[in-house]
């Protein structure tokens, strides 16, 4: 009997997915998880790894928002408005959107995923996307292109968080988008966290390229996917490669902005 359960769990099909979800749910009932943001017990929050107190602190981005970086505008908006978060940027893509602001519980989820091998939080990212209708409706029919990691970094981490975020988007949209890995990272740059926009842009020059099988359909809708929009240097560098390859209909979506 145990062998049958293992085989079904490894099947990768619909039955296997349902079985793994049921086992995971039973595990949570027996050993309720702790909140990744505050450490308290998680119960009845609508998320698997955020508690009732932290869940409402997810700051979803709504209109009006900057069309380049996705950061919301506050107060009355009339006519064109300069966004301080991407001022001076020359986007190689058309429009950028983000689901939430990168702070509090949202930051905790991404940090858990990127720095603590927290693959268990991906389902919460999926749930957050599901609640962001302006992102989910926007990606329908598009091809999602995850921002790639350098092979060395991917070996160290074991996965590319942008690929997992793209998968969460596809699941949240009930399969209305698809993923293509048409980009690769060819320069192993240092972490960009501590650098300003000018330094980031210089570091990322020629850092990305098309894969050997990367084929662009010019009029198709492509959307670059990354975890966080900070200065936009990474997604813009990727966008430049896709533009030069003939991509005419190109946008960006990130989980968070901050």
Secondary structure as GFF3:
##gff-version 3
##sequence-region A 1 258
A	DSSP	alpha_helix	2	10	.	.	.	ID=ss1
A	DSSP	alpha_helix	14	30	.	.	.	ID=ss2
A	DSSP	alpha_helix	52	55	.	.	.	ID=ss3
A	DSSP	beta_strand	96	101	.	.	.	ID=ss4
A	DSSP	alpha_helix	104	115	.	.	.	ID=ss5
A	DSSP	three_ten_helix	119	121	.	.	.	ID=ss6
A	DSSP	alpha_helix	122	130	.	.	.	ID=ss7
A	DSSP	alpha_helix	133	139	.	.	.	ID=ss8
A	DSSP	beta_strand	143	146	.	.	.	ID=ss9
A	DSSP	alpha_helix	151	157	.	.	.	ID=ss10
A	DSSP	alpha_helix	161	172	.	.	.	ID=ss11
A	DSSP	beta_strand	178	179	.	.	.	ID=ss12
A	DSSP	beta_strand	183	185	.	.	.	ID=ss13
A	DSSP	alpha_helix	197	203	.	.	.	ID=ss14
A	DSSP	beta_strand	208	210	.	.	.	ID=ss15
A	DSSP	beta_strand	221	229	.	.	.	ID=ss16
A	DSSP	alpha_helix	233	244	.	.	.	ID=ss17
A	DSSP	beta_strand	249	257	.	.	.	ID=ss18
###
